[in-house]
Amino acid sequence: MWIYPEEMSEIAYKICLEEDTLEMRSLITTSQWAYYYCQNIKDRSEMRDRITESYWAYAYCKYIKDIPEMRDRVTGSQWAYWL
């Protein structure tokens, strides 16, 4: 049985909700779960670096904090329009 990065990230995120450890944080590798970590646990620069997809960068700017670092990652025209 294979565990895909998306599934591992989700599992690690849910564990971090209970006990936030460096080991579990290192397993959160996808934009979606890195965004949820920043939103619901703690806004850490190491997690911001993992938000690379346009939609999740847009969501970060819209719902967490509008910072140039994230604004530059919003590349999809449908999301850039709303910033």
PyMOL Python script that loads the backbone (N, CA, C, O; Angstrom):
from pymol import cmd

cmd.read_pdbstr("""\
ATOM      1  N   MET A   1       0.838  -1.188   0.000  1.00  0.00           N
ATOM      2  CA  MET A   1       0.000   0.000   0.000  1.00  0.00           C
ATOM      3  C   MET A   1       0.880   1.248   0.000  1.00  0.00           C
ATOM      4  O   MET A   1       1.808   1.379   0.799  1.00  0.00           O
ATOM      5  N   TRP A   2       0.568   2.146  -0.905  1.00  0.00           N
ATOM      6  CA  TRP A   2       1.303   3.404  -1.026  1.00  0.00           C
ATOM      7  C   TRP A   2       0.577   4.505  -0.269  1.00  0.00           C
ATOM      8  O   TRP A   2      -0.652   4.569  -0.251  1.00  0.00           O
ATOM      9  N   ILE A   3       1.364   5.365   0.352  1.00  0.00           N
ATOM     10  CA  ILE A   3       0.798   6.574   0.947  1.00  0.00           C
ATOM     11  C   ILE A   3       1.338   7.748   0.138  1.00  0.00           C
ATOM     12  O   ILE A   3       2.548   7.967   0.072  1.00  0.00           O
ATOM     13  N   TYR A   4       0.444   8.485  -0.465  1.00  0.00           N
ATOM     14  CA  TYR A   4       0.827   9.599  -1.304  1.00  0.00           C
ATOM     15  C   TYR A   4       1.124  10.826  -0.455  1.00  0.00           C
ATOM     16  O   TYR A   4       0.644  10.933   0.673  1.00  0.00           O
ATOM     17  N   PRO A   5       1.928  11.771  -1.002  1.00  0.00           N
ATOM     18  CA  PRO A   5       2.284  12.979  -0.233  1.00  0.00           C
ATOM     19  C   PRO A   5       1.076  13.716   0.344  1.00  0.00           C
ATOM     20  O   PRO A   5       1.121  14.209   1.471  1.00  0.00           O
ATOM     21  N   GLU A   6      -0.005  13.788  -0.438  1.00  0.00           N
ATOM     22  CA  GLU A   6      -1.210  14.480   0.044  1.00  0.00           C
ATOM     23  C   GLU A   6      -1.773  13.788   1.282  1.00  0.00           C
ATOM     24  O   GLU A   6      -2.153  14.446   2.251  1.00  0.00           O
ATOM     25  N   GLU A   7      -1.823  12.479   1.245  1.00  0.00           N
ATOM     26  CA  GLU A   7      -2.348  11.721   2.392  1.00  0.00           C
ATOM     27  C   GLU A   7      -1.425  11.840   3.606  1.00  0.00           C
ATOM     28  O   GLU A   7      -1.893  12.003   4.733  1.00  0.00           O
ATOM     29  N   MET A   8      -0.124  11.758   3.374  1.00  0.00           N
ATOM     30  CA  MET A   8       0.832  11.865   4.482  1.00  0.00           C
ATOM     31  C   MET A   8       0.764  13.255   5.099  1.00  0.00           C
ATOM     32  O   MET A   8       0.815  13.404   6.320  1.00  0.00           O
ATOM     33  N   SER A   9       0.652  14.263   4.258  1.00  0.00           N
ATOM     34  CA  SER A   9       0.548  15.638   4.772  1.00  0.00           C
ATOM     35  C   SER A   9      -0.689  15.809   5.637  1.00  0.00           C
ATOM     36  O   SER A   9      -0.632  16.436   6.695  1.00  0.00           O
ATOM     37  N   GLU A  10      -1.802  15.253   5.189  1.00  0.00           N
ATOM     38  CA  GLU A  10      -3.040  15.363   5.957  1.00  0.00           C
ATOM     39  C   GLU A  10      -2.915  14.654   7.303  1.00  0.00           C
ATOM     40  O   GLU A  10      -3.323  15.195   8.331  1.00  0.00           O
ATOM     41  N   ILE A  11      -2.361  13.461   7.300  1.00  0.00           N
ATOM     42  CA  ILE A  11      -2.172  12.710   8.550  1.00  0.00           C
ATOM     43  C   ILE A  11      -1.261  13.479   9.497  1.00  0.00           C
ATOM     44  O   ILE A  11      -1.562  13.616  10.683  1.00  0.00           O
ATOM     45  N   ALA A  12      -0.143  13.980   8.971  1.00  0.00           N
ATOM     46  CA  ALA A  12       0.804  14.731   9.805  1.00  0.00           C
ATOM     47  C   ALA A  12       0.157  15.996  10.365  1.00  0.00           C
ATOM     48  O   ALA A  12       0.372  16.340  11.527  1.00  0.00           O
ATOM     49  N   TYR A  13      -0.635  16.692   9.544  1.00  0.00           N
ATOM     50  CA  TYR A  13      -1.345  17.888  10.003  1.00  0.00           C
ATOM     51  C   TYR A  13      -2.267  17.550  11.168  1.00  0.00           C
ATOM     52  O   TYR A  13      -2.287  18.252  12.178  1.00  0.00           O
ATOM     53  N   LYS A  14      -3.032  16.468  11.019  1.00  0.00           N
ATOM     54  CA  LYS A  14      -3.974  16.094  12.073  1.00  0.00           C
ATOM     55  C   LYS A  14      -3.250  15.709  13.358  1.00  0.00           C
ATOM     56  O   LYS A  14      -3.751  15.974  14.450  1.00  0.00           O
ATOM     57  N   ILE A  15      -2.092  15.094  13.244  1.00  0.00           N
ATOM     58  CA  ILE A  15      -1.295  14.787  14.434  1.00  0.00           C
ATOM     59  C   ILE A  15      -0.786  16.084  15.066  1.00  0.00           C
ATOM     60  O   ILE A  15      -0.771  16.217  16.290  1.00  0.00           O
ATOM     61  N   CYS A  16      -0.370  17.036  14.232  1.00  0.00           N
ATOM     62  CA  CYS A  16       0.117  18.324  14.755  1.00  0.00           C
ATOM     63  C   CYS A  16      -0.975  19.088  15.503  1.00  0.00           C
ATOM     64  O   CYS A  16      -0.675  19.865  16.409  1.00  0.00           O
ATOM     65  N   LEU A  17      -2.228  18.875  15.132  1.00  0.00           N
ATOM     66  CA  LEU A  17      -3.316  19.514  15.873  1.00  0.00           C
ATOM     67  C   LEU A  17      -3.306  19.075  17.335  1.00  0.00           C
ATOM     68  O   LEU A  17      -3.662  19.846  18.226  1.00  0.00           O
ATOM     69  N   GLU A  18      -2.893  17.826  17.571  1.00  0.00           N
ATOM     70  CA  GLU A  18      -2.838  17.286  18.933  1.00  0.00           C
ATOM     71  C   GLU A  18      -1.496  17.546  19.596  1.00  0.00           C
ATOM     72  O   GLU A  18      -1.430  17.980  20.746  1.00  0.00           O
ATOM     73  N   GLU A  19      -0.417  17.274  18.850  1.00  0.00           N
ATOM     74  CA  GLU A  19       0.940  17.448  19.393  1.00  0.00           C
ATOM     75  C   GLU A  19       1.851  17.912  18.263  1.00  0.00           C
ATOM     76  O   GLU A  19       2.237  17.124  17.400  1.00  0.00           O
ATOM     77  N   ASP A  20       2.188  19.186  18.280  1.00  0.00           N
ATOM     78  CA  ASP A  20       2.986  19.800  17.226  1.00  0.00           C
ATOM     79  C   ASP A  20       4.468  19.498  17.458  1.00  0.00           C
ATOM     80  O   ASP A  20       5.081  20.016  18.392  1.00  0.00           O
ATOM     81  N   THR A  21       5.029  18.656  16.600  1.00  0.00           N
ATOM     82  CA  THR A  21       6.455  18.319  16.721  1.00  0.00           C
ATOM     83  C   THR A  21       7.163  18.610  15.401  1.00  0.00           C
ATOM     84  O   THR A  21       6.540  18.631  14.340  1.00  0.00           O
ATOM     85  N   LEU A  22       8.453  18.830  15.482  1.00  0.00           N
ATOM     86  CA  LEU A  22       9.262  19.085  14.295  1.00  0.00           C
ATOM     87  C   LEU A  22       9.186  17.912  13.323  1.00  0.00           C
ATOM     88  O   LEU A  22       9.113  18.111  12.111  1.00  0.00           O
ATOM     89  N   GLU A  23       9.202  16.713  13.843  1.00  0.00           N
ATOM     90  CA  GLU A  23       9.139  15.515  13.000  1.00  0.00           C
ATOM     91  C   GLU A  23       7.837  15.485  12.193  1.00  0.00           C
ATOM     92  O   GLU A  23       7.863  15.204  10.995  1.00  0.00           O
ATOM     93  N   MET A  24       6.715  15.767  12.828  1.00  0.00           N
ATOM     94  CA  MET A  24       5.434  15.766  12.113  1.00  0.00           C
ATOM     95  C   MET A  24       5.347  16.932  11.143  1.00  0.00           C
ATOM     96  O   MET A  24       4.838  16.780  10.032  1.00  0.00           O
ATOM     97  N   ARG A  25       5.843  18.099  11.555  1.00  0.00           N
ATOM     98  CA  ARG A  25       5.833  19.263  10.645  1.00  0.00           C
ATOM     99  C   ARG A  25       6.611  18.960   9.375  1.00  0.00           C
ATOM    100  O   ARG A  25       6.221  19.399   8.293  1.00  0.00           O
ATOM    101  N   SER A  26       7.697  18.221   9.489  1.00  0.00           N
ATOM    102  CA  SER A  26       8.524  17.933   8.312  1.00  0.00           C
ATOM    103  C   SER A  26       7.788  17.052   7.300  1.00  0.00           C
ATOM    104  O   SER A  26       8.172  17.007   6.131  1.00  0.00           O
ATOM    105  N   LEU A  27       6.749  16.360   7.731  1.00  0.00           N
ATOM    106  CA  LEU A  27       5.980  15.500   6.831  1.00  0.00           C
ATOM    107  C   LEU A  27       4.864  16.240   6.105  1.00  0.00           C
ATOM    108  O   LEU A  27       4.237  15.686   5.202  1.00  0.00           O
ATOM    109  N   ILE A  28       4.614  17.481   6.492  1.00  0.00           N
ATOM    110  CA  ILE A  28       3.612  18.306   5.802  1.00  0.00           C
ATOM    111  C   ILE A  28       4.318  18.960   4.617  1.00  0.00           C
ATOM    112  O   ILE A  28       5.067  19.924   4.777  1.00  0.00           O
ATOM    113  N   THR A  29       4.067  18.420   3.432  1.00  0.00           N
ATOM    114  CA  THR A  29       4.814  18.870   2.262  1.00  0.00           C
ATOM    115  C   THR A  29       3.948  19.491   1.177  1.00  0.00           C
ATOM    116  O   THR A  29       4.481  20.057   0.222  1.00  0.00           O
ATOM    117  N   THR A  30       2.638  19.403   1.297  1.00  0.00           N
ATOM    118  CA  THR A  30       1.774  19.936   0.245  1.00  0.00           C
ATOM    119  C   THR A  30       1.231  21.316   0.628  1.00  0.00           C
ATOM    120  O   THR A  30       1.090  21.649   1.804  1.00  0.00           O
ATOM    121  N   SER A  31       0.935  22.093  -0.394  1.00  0.00           N
ATOM    122  CA  SER A  31       0.453  23.464  -0.185  1.00  0.00           C
ATOM    123  C   SER A  31      -0.798  23.520   0.676  1.00  0.00           C
ATOM    124  O   SER A  31      -0.897  24.342   1.587  1.00  0.00           O
ATOM    125  N   GLN A  32      -1.745  22.653   0.388  1.00  0.00           N
ATOM    126  CA  GLN A  32      -3.016  22.679   1.106  1.00  0.00           C
ATOM    127  C   GLN A  32      -2.820  22.494   2.605  1.00  0.00           C
ATOM    128  O   GLN A  32      -3.343  23.277   3.398  1.00  0.00           O
ATOM    129  N   TRP A  33      -2.084  21.481   2.996  1.00  0.00           N
ATOM    130  CA  TRP A  33      -1.951  21.194   4.425  1.00  0.00           C
ATOM    131  C   TRP A  33      -0.987  22.145   5.103  1.00  0.00           C
ATOM    132  O   TRP A  33      -1.108  22.384   6.304  1.00  0.00           O
ATOM    133  N   ALA A  34      -0.029  22.696   4.366  1.00  0.00           N
ATOM    134  CA  ALA A  34       0.832  23.741   4.926  1.00  0.00           C
ATOM    135  C   ALA A  34      -0.010  24.996   5.204  1.00  0.00           C
ATOM    136  O   ALA A  34       0.177  25.660   6.224  1.00  0.00           O
ATOM    137  N   TYR A  35      -0.933  25.313   4.294  1.00  0.00           N
ATOM    138  CA  TYR A  35      -1.841  26.442   4.505  1.00  0.00           C
ATOM    139  C   TYR A  35      -2.693  26.220   5.750  1.00  0.00           C
ATOM    140  O   TYR A  35      -2.805  27.110   6.592  1.00  0.00           O
ATOM    141  N   TYR A  36      -3.293  25.039   5.870  1.00  0.00           N
ATOM    142  CA  TYR A  36      -4.127  24.755   7.040  1.00  0.00           C
ATOM    143  C   TYR A  36      -3.315  24.822   8.331  1.00  0.00           C
ATOM    144  O   TYR A  36      -3.820  25.258   9.366  1.00  0.00           O
ATOM    145  N   TYR A  37      -2.069  24.392   8.266  1.00  0.00           N
ATOM    146  CA  TYR A  37      -1.205  24.495   9.444  1.00  0.00           C
ATOM    147  C   TYR A  37      -1.048  25.967   9.834  1.00  0.00           C
ATOM    148  O   TYR A  37      -1.227  26.325  10.999  1.00  0.00           O
ATOM    149  N   CYS A  38      -0.715  26.817   8.860  1.00  0.00           N
ATOM    150  CA  CYS A  38      -0.537  28.251   9.144  1.00  0.00           C
ATOM    151  C   CYS A  38      -1.826  28.880   9.664  1.00  0.00           C
ATOM    152  O   CYS A  38      -1.789  29.748  10.537  1.00  0.00           O
ATOM    153  N   GLN A  39      -2.938  28.454   9.141  1.00  0.00           N
ATOM    154  CA  GLN A  39      -4.217  29.030   9.539  1.00  0.00           C
ATOM    155  C   GLN A  39      -4.646  28.555  10.926  1.00  0.00           C
ATOM    156  O   GLN A  39      -5.114  29.360  11.732  1.00  0.00           O
ATOM    157  N   ASN A  40      -4.496  27.280  11.211  1.00  0.00           N
ATOM    158  CA  ASN A  40      -5.107  26.703  12.407  1.00  0.00           C
ATOM    159  C   ASN A  40      -4.158  26.370  13.546  1.00  0.00           C
ATOM    160  O   ASN A  40      -4.598  26.182  14.680  1.00  0.00           O
ATOM    161  N   ILE A  41      -2.863  26.293  13.263  1.00  0.00           N
ATOM    162  CA  ILE A  41      -1.926  25.940  14.330  1.00  0.00           C
ATOM    163  C   ILE A  41      -1.019  27.128  14.620  1.00  0.00           C
ATOM    164  O   ILE A  41      -1.136  27.760  15.670  1.00  0.00           O
ATOM    165  N   LYS A  42      -0.116  27.433  13.692  1.00  0.00           N
ATOM    166  CA  LYS A  42       0.777  28.573  13.886  1.00  0.00           C
ATOM    167  C   LYS A  42       1.342  28.990  12.534  1.00  0.00           C
ATOM    168  O   LYS A  42       1.698  28.147  11.710  1.00  0.00           O
ATOM    169  N   ASP A  43       1.417  30.280  12.318  1.00  0.00           N
ATOM    170  CA  ASP A  43       1.964  30.813  11.074  1.00  0.00           C
ATOM    171  C   ASP A  43       3.487  30.784  11.156  1.00  0.00           C
ATOM    172  O   ASP A  43       4.097  31.714  11.683  1.00  0.00           O
ATOM    173  N   ARG A  44       4.089  29.750  10.650  1.00  0.00           N
ATOM    174  CA  ARG A  44       5.547  29.582  10.684  1.00  0.00           C
ATOM    175  C   ARG A  44       6.120  29.791   9.279  1.00  0.00           C
ATOM    176  O   ARG A  44       5.510  29.392   8.287  1.00  0.00           O
ATOM    177  N   SER A  45       7.289  30.414   9.206  1.00  0.00           N
ATOM    178  CA  SER A  45       7.916  30.648   7.903  1.00  0.00           C
ATOM    179  C   SER A  45       8.237  29.339   7.194  1.00  0.00           C
ATOM    180  O   SER A  45       8.145  29.268   5.968  1.00  0.00           O
ATOM    181  N   GLU A  46       8.612  28.304   7.939  1.00  0.00           N
ATOM    182  CA  GLU A  46       8.906  27.014   7.306  1.00  0.00           C
ATOM    183  C   GLU A  46       7.670  26.448   6.603  1.00  0.00           C
ATOM    184  O   GLU A  46       7.791  25.785   5.573  1.00  0.00           O
ATOM    185  N   MET A  47       6.503  26.704   7.147  1.00  0.00           N
ATOM    186  CA  MET A  47       5.277  26.237   6.504  1.00  0.00           C
ATOM    187  C   MET A  47       4.887  27.150   5.350  1.00  0.00           C
ATOM    188  O   MET A  47       4.411  26.672   4.320  1.00  0.00           O
ATOM    189  N   ARG A  48       5.079  28.446   5.504  1.00  0.00           N
ATOM    190  CA  ARG A  48       4.794  29.370   4.394  1.00  0.00           C
ATOM    191  C   ARG A  48       5.608  28.982   3.164  1.00  0.00           C
ATOM    192  O   ARG A  48       5.119  29.088   2.039  1.00  0.00           O
ATOM    193  N   ASP A  49       6.848  28.534   3.369  1.00  0.00           N
ATOM    194  CA  ASP A  49       7.704  28.147   2.243  1.00  0.00           C
ATOM    195  C   ASP A  49       7.122  26.971   1.459  1.00  0.00           C
ATOM    196  O   ASP A  49       7.458  26.785   0.290  1.00  0.00           O
ATOM    197  N   ARG A  50       6.265  26.187   2.081  1.00  0.00           N
ATOM    198  CA  ARG A  50       5.691  25.010   1.427  1.00  0.00           C
ATOM    199  C   ARG A  50       4.385  25.322   0.697  1.00  0.00           C
ATOM    200  O   ARG A  50       3.827  24.459   0.019  1.00  0.00           O
ATOM    201  N   ILE A  51       3.908  26.542   0.835  1.00  0.00           N
ATOM    202  CA  ILE A  51       2.699  26.956   0.104  1.00  0.00           C
ATOM    203  C   ILE A  51       3.158  27.497  -1.242  1.00  0.00           C
ATOM    204  O   ILE A  51       3.574  28.650  -1.356  1.00  0.00           O
ATOM    205  N   THR A  52       3.076  26.654  -2.245  1.00  0.00           N
ATOM    206  CA  THR A  52       3.600  27.021  -3.562  1.00  0.00           C
ATOM    207  C   THR A  52       2.520  27.093  -4.636  1.00  0.00           C
ATOM    208  O   THR A  52       2.746  27.701  -5.683  1.00  0.00           O
ATOM    209  N   GLU A  53       1.367  26.499  -4.412  1.00  0.00           N
ATOM    210  CA  GLU A  53       0.295  26.518  -5.411  1.00  0.00           C
ATOM    211  C   GLU A  53      -0.460  27.845  -5.340  1.00  0.00           C
ATOM    212  O   GLU A  53      -0.682  28.402  -4.265  1.00  0.00           O
ATOM    213  N   SER A  54      -0.841  28.327  -6.510  1.00  0.00           N
ATOM    214  CA  SER A  54      -1.480  29.632  -6.640  1.00  0.00           C
ATOM    215  C   SER A  54      -2.709  29.802  -5.747  1.00  0.00           C
ATOM    216  O   SER A  54      -2.828  30.810  -5.050  1.00  0.00           O
ATOM    217  N   TYR A  55      -3.621  28.831  -5.760  1.00  0.00           N
ATOM    218  CA  TYR A  55      -4.842  28.974  -4.961  1.00  0.00           C
ATOM    219  C   TYR A  55      -4.537  29.086  -3.477  1.00  0.00           C
ATOM    220  O   TYR A  55      -5.116  29.930  -2.792  1.00  0.00           O
ATOM    221  N   TRP A  56      -3.639  28.251  -2.968  1.00  0.00           N
ATOM    222  CA  TRP A  56      -3.360  28.263  -1.530  1.00  0.00           C
ATOM    223  C   TRP A  56      -2.605  29.526  -1.132  1.00  0.00           C
ATOM    224  O   TRP A  56      -2.760  30.011  -0.012  1.00  0.00           O
ATOM    225  N   ALA A  57      -1.784  30.067  -2.041  1.00  0.00           N
ATOM    226  CA  ALA A  57      -1.121  31.346  -1.780  1.00  0.00           C
ATOM    227  C   ALA A  57      -2.165  32.467  -1.727  1.00  0.00           C
ATOM    228  O   ALA A  57      -2.089  33.360  -0.883  1.00  0.00           O
ATOM    229  N   TYR A  58      -3.135  32.408  -2.634  1.00  0.00           N
ATOM    230  CA  TYR A  58      -4.236  33.370  -2.617  1.00  0.00           C
ATOM    231  C   TYR A  58      -5.005  33.285  -1.301  1.00  0.00           C
ATOM    232  O   TYR A  58      -5.291  34.305  -0.672  1.00  0.00           O
ATOM    233  N   ALA A  59      -5.338  32.058  -0.889  1.00  0.00           N
ATOM    234  CA  ALA A  59      -6.084  31.873   0.354  1.00  0.00           C
ATOM    235  C   ALA A  59      -5.292  32.418   1.542  1.00  0.00           C
ATOM    236  O   ALA A  59      -5.868  33.011   2.454  1.00  0.00           O
ATOM    237  N   TYR A  60      -3.997  32.220   1.532  1.00  0.00           N
ATOM    238  CA  TYR A  60      -3.150  32.765   2.605  1.00  0.00           C
ATOM    239  C   TYR A  60      -3.276  34.287   2.637  1.00  0.00           C
ATOM    240  O   TYR A  60      -3.493  34.873   3.698  1.00  0.00           O
ATOM    241  N   CYS A  61      -3.139  34.922   1.481  1.00  0.00           N
ATOM    242  CA  CYS A  61      -3.240  36.386   1.414  1.00  0.00           C
ATOM    243  C   CYS A  61      -4.611  36.866   1.865  1.00  0.00           C
ATOM    244  O   CYS A  61      -4.724  37.877   2.559  1.00  0.00           O
ATOM    245  N   LYS A  62      -5.632  36.156   1.477  1.00  0.00           N
ATOM    246  CA  LYS A  62      -7.010  36.564   1.762  1.00  0.00           C
ATOM    247  C   LYS A  62      -7.406  36.344   3.217  1.00  0.00           C
ATOM    248  O   LYS A  62      -8.075  37.188   3.814  1.00  0.00           O
ATOM    249  N   TYR A  63      -6.997  35.215   3.789  1.00  0.00           N
ATOM    250  CA  TYR A  63      -7.534  34.834   5.100  1.00  0.00           C
ATOM    251  C   TYR A  63      -6.527  34.847   6.250  1.00  0.00           C
ATOM    252  O   TYR A  63      -6.924  34.803   7.415  1.00  0.00           O
ATOM    253  N   ILE A  64      -5.239  34.907   5.943  1.00  0.00           N
ATOM    254  CA  ILE A  64      -4.255  34.925   7.031  1.00  0.00           C
ATOM    255  C   ILE A  64      -3.546  36.280   7.059  1.00  0.00           C
ATOM    256  O   ILE A  64      -3.720  37.063   7.993  1.00  0.00           O
ATOM    257  N   LYS A  65      -2.748  36.546   6.028  1.00  0.00           N
ATOM    258  CA  LYS A  65      -2.013  37.807   6.007  1.00  0.00           C
ATOM    259  C   LYS A  65      -1.555  38.081   4.575  1.00  0.00           C
ATOM    260  O   LYS A  65      -0.994  37.201   3.921  1.00  0.00           O
ATOM    261  N   ASP A  66      -1.787  39.268   4.103  1.00  0.00           N
ATOM    262  CA  ASP A  66      -1.381  39.636   2.751  1.00  0.00           C
ATOM    263  C   ASP A  66       0.061  40.132   2.791  1.00  0.00           C
ATOM    264  O   ASP A  66       0.327  41.278   3.155  1.00  0.00           O
ATOM    265  N   ILE A  67       0.974  39.263   2.417  1.00  0.00           N
ATOM    266  CA  ILE A  67       2.391  39.623   2.415  1.00  0.00           C
ATOM    267  C   ILE A  67       2.966  39.409   1.012  1.00  0.00           C
ATOM    268  O   ILE A  67       2.511  38.522   0.289  1.00  0.00           O
ATOM    269  N   PRO A  68       3.961  40.212   0.622  1.00  0.00           N
ATOM    270  CA  PRO A  68       4.524  40.111  -0.731  1.00  0.00           C
ATOM    271  C   PRO A  68       5.012  38.708  -1.085  1.00  0.00           C
ATOM    272  O   PRO A  68       4.850  38.260  -2.220  1.00  0.00           O
ATOM    273  N   GLU A  69       5.593  38.035  -0.141  1.00  0.00           N
ATOM    274  CA  GLU A  69       6.100  36.680  -0.360  1.00  0.00           C
ATOM    275  C   GLU A  69       5.003  35.753  -0.908  1.00  0.00           C
ATOM    276  O   GLU A  69       5.247  34.964  -1.821  1.00  0.00           O
ATOM    277  N   MET A  70       3.812  35.857  -0.350  1.00  0.00           N
ATOM    278  CA  MET A  70       2.701  35.027  -0.811  1.00  0.00           C
ATOM    279  C   MET A  70       2.065  35.599  -2.064  1.00  0.00           C
ATOM    280  O   MET A  70       1.673  34.853  -2.961  1.00  0.00           O
ATOM    281  N   ARG A  71       1.961  36.905  -2.130  1.00  0.00           N
ATOM    282  CA  ARG A  71       1.365  37.557  -3.304  1.00  0.00           C
ATOM    283  C   ARG A  71       2.097  37.161  -4.581  1.00  0.00           C
ATOM    284  O   ARG A  71       1.479  36.987  -5.631  1.00  0.00           O
ATOM    285  N   ASP A  72       3.421  37.019  -4.483  1.00  0.00           N
ATOM    286  CA  ASP A  72       4.225  36.646  -5.647  1.00  0.00           C
ATOM    287  C   ASP A  72       3.932  35.221  -6.119  1.00  0.00           C
ATOM    288  O   ASP A  72       4.213  34.881  -7.269  1.00  0.00           O
ATOM    289  N   ARG A  73       3.381  34.400  -5.257  1.00  0.00           N
ATOM    290  CA  ARG A  73       3.085  33.005  -5.612  1.00  0.00           C
ATOM    291  C   ARG A  73       1.691  32.838  -6.222  1.00  0.00           C
ATOM    292  O   ARG A  73       1.338  31.758  -6.694  1.00  0.00           O
ATOM    293  N   VAL A  74       0.916  33.898  -6.209  1.00  0.00           N
ATOM    294  CA  VAL A  74      -0.412  33.835  -6.822  1.00  0.00           C
ATOM    295  C   VAL A  74      -0.221  34.086  -8.313  1.00  0.00           C
ATOM    296  O   VAL A  74      -0.118  35.228  -8.762  1.00  0.00           O
ATOM    297  N   THR A  75      -0.177  33.000  -9.063  1.00  0.00           N
ATOM    298  CA  THR A  75       0.115  33.105 -10.495  1.00  0.00           C
ATOM    299  C   THR A  75      -1.114  32.862 -11.361  1.00  0.00           C
ATOM    300  O   THR A  75      -1.149  33.290 -12.514  1.00  0.00           O
ATOM    301  N   GLY A  76      -2.107  32.192 -10.832  1.00  0.00           N
ATOM    302  CA  GLY A  76      -3.318  31.938 -11.609  1.00  0.00           C
ATOM    303  C   GLY A  76      -4.124  33.208 -11.767  1.00  0.00           C
ATOM    304  O   GLY A  76      -4.416  33.890 -10.784  1.00  0.00           O
ATOM    305  N   SER A  77      -4.485  33.530 -12.993  1.00  0.00           N
ATOM    306  CA  SER A  77      -5.176  34.798 -13.245  1.00  0.00           C
ATOM    307  C   SER A  77      -6.498  34.903 -12.497  1.00  0.00           C
ATOM    308  O   SER A  77      -6.879  35.991 -12.068  1.00  0.00           O
ATOM    309  N   GLN A  78      -7.203  33.783 -12.335  1.00  0.00           N
ATOM    310  CA  GLN A  78      -8.475  33.842 -11.616  1.00  0.00           C
ATOM    311  C   GLN A  78      -8.276  34.223 -10.157  1.00  0.00           C
ATOM    312  O   GLN A  78      -9.172  34.818  -9.559  1.00  0.00           O
ATOM    313  N   TRP A  79      -7.135  33.902  -9.567  1.00  0.00           N
ATOM    314  CA  TRP A  79      -6.886  34.252  -8.165  1.00  0.00           C
ATOM    315  C   TRP A  79      -6.230  35.623  -8.063  1.00  0.00           C
ATOM    316  O   TRP A  79      -6.539  36.389  -7.150  1.00  0.00           O
ATOM    317  N   ALA A  80      -5.337  35.939  -8.980  1.00  0.00           N
ATOM    318  CA  ALA A  80      -4.669  37.244  -8.952  1.00  0.00           C
ATOM    319  C   ALA A  80      -5.680  38.375  -9.122  1.00  0.00           C
ATOM    320  O   ALA A  80      -5.507  39.452  -8.552  1.00  0.00           O
ATOM    321  N   TYR A  81      -6.725  38.139  -9.896  1.00  0.00           N
ATOM    322  CA  TYR A  81      -7.766  39.133 -10.119  1.00  0.00           C
ATOM    323  C   TYR A  81      -8.401  39.580  -8.801  1.00  0.00           C
ATOM    324  O   TYR A  81      -8.724  40.757  -8.640  1.00  0.00           O
ATOM    325  N   TRP A  82      -8.578  38.671  -7.876  1.00  0.00           N
ATOM    326  CA  TRP A  82      -9.285  38.968  -6.627  1.00  0.00           C
ATOM    327  C   TRP A  82      -8.398  39.578  -5.552  1.00  0.00           C
ATOM    328  O   TRP A  82      -8.905  40.031  -4.526  1.00  0.00           O
ATOM    329  N   LEU A  83      -7.080  39.601  -5.764  1.00  0.00           N
ATOM    330  CA  LEU A  83      -6.209  40.191  -4.729  1.00  0.00           C
ATOM    331  C   LEU A  83      -6.283  41.684  -4.694  1.00  0.00           C
ATOM    332  O   LEU A  83      -5.610  42.316  -3.880  1.00  0.00           O
TER     333      LEU A  83
END
""", "prot")
cmd.dss("prot")
cmd.show_as("cartoon", "prot")
cmd.util.cbc("prot")
cmd.orient("prot")
